[in-house]
């Protein structure tokens, strides 16, 4: 994986946390790991626990960021979420979300939140 790709991902996760906080989410964890699964952001809002996958791109040459979230990635999010809920079973309402961020040199970041994704 190229250094540029890793830097873009880290920048996106920082921007995502700020965006979510501005929209009333409380960030609980960043890059939370369970076994081989990782959840980019775990946050709460309105008594709902959100497992959030962040996808960031610098252009749309390969499509929109959210288009790269595969069925396999959603399954991994769910498995990671199950691991989290085993450790913290008090949550009754859970949601899996994708936050897409497009970065451009001449514009502010563009955010697209897809809530409650499922297979």
TAKA-V658602 format. One record per residue. N is the residue number from 1. RES is the residue in three letters. OMEGA is omega in whole degrees, -180 to 180 (999 if undefined). D_LAST is the distance of its C-alpha to the last C-alpha in whole Angstrom. Layout:
BEGIN
n->{N:N}
res->{RES:RES}
omega->{OMEGA:OMEGA}
d_last->{D_LAST:D_LAST}
END
This chain:
BEGIN
n->{1:2:3:4:5:6:7:8:9:10:11:12:13:14:15:16:17:18:19:20:21:22:23:24:25:26:27:28:29:30:31:32:33:34:35:36:37:38:39:40:41:42:43:44:45:46:47:48:49:50:51:52:53:54:55:56:57:58:59:60:61:62:63:64:65:66:67:68:69:70:71:72:73:74:75:76:77:78:79:80:81:82:83:84:85:86:87:88:89:90:91:92:93:94:95:96:97:98:99:100:101:102:103:104:105:106:107:108:109:110:111:112:113:114:115:116:117:118:119}
res->{UNK:UNK:UNK:UNK:UNK:UNK:UNK:UNK:UNK:UNK:UNK:UNK:UNK:UNK:UNK:UNK:UNK:UNK:UNK:UNK:UNK:UNK:UNK:UNK:UNK:UNK:UNK:UNK:UNK:UNK:UNK:UNK:UNK:UNK:UNK:UNK:UNK:UNK:UNK:UNK:UNK:UNK:UNK:UNK:UNK:UNK:UNK:UNK:UNK:UNK:UNK:UNK:UNK:UNK:UNK:UNK:UNK:UNK:UNK:UNK:UNK:UNK:UNK:UNK:UNK:UNK:UNK:UNK:UNK:UNK:UNK:UNK:UNK:UNK:UNK:UNK:UNK:UNK:UNK:UNK:UNK:UNK:UNK:UNK:UNK:UNK:UNK:UNK:UNK:UNK:UNK:UNK:UNK:UNK:UNK:UNK:UNK:UNK:UNK:UNK:UNK:UNK:UNK:UNK:UNK:UNK:UNK:UNK:UNK:UNK:UNK:UNK:UNK:UNK:UNK:UNK:UNK:UNK:UNK}
omega->{-177:179:180:180:180:179:178:179:179:178:179:-180:176:178:-179:-180:178:179:-179:179:178:-179:170:178:172:-178:178:-176:170:178:180:-176:173:-177:180:-177:177:175:-175:-179:170:-176:176:173:178:179:175:176:-178:170:-169:173:180:176:-176:174:179:176:-177:180:-179:180:179:-177:-177:180:-180:177:-175:174:178:-179:178:177:178:176:-179:179:175:178:177:177:178:-178:174:-179:-177:-171:-176:-177:-179:-179:-175:179:176:-175:174:175:-179:179:175:180:177:-179:-172:-178:173:177:176:-177:176:-178:176:-175:173:178:178:-179:999}
d_last->{27:30:31:31:27:27:29:27:24:27:28:24:24:27:27:23:25:28:26:24:27:29:26:27:24:26:25:25:24:24:22:22:22:21:22:20:18:18:17:19:20:20:21:22:23:24:23:20:19:16:15:15:15:18:18:21:23:27:27:24:26:23:21:19:18:15:14:15:11:10:7:10:10:7:8:12:11:10:13:15:15:15:19:20:19:21:24:24:23:24:21:20:18:15:13:11:12:13:17:18:22:24:28:31:34:36:33:31:28:25:22:19:17:13:13:10:7:4:0}
END
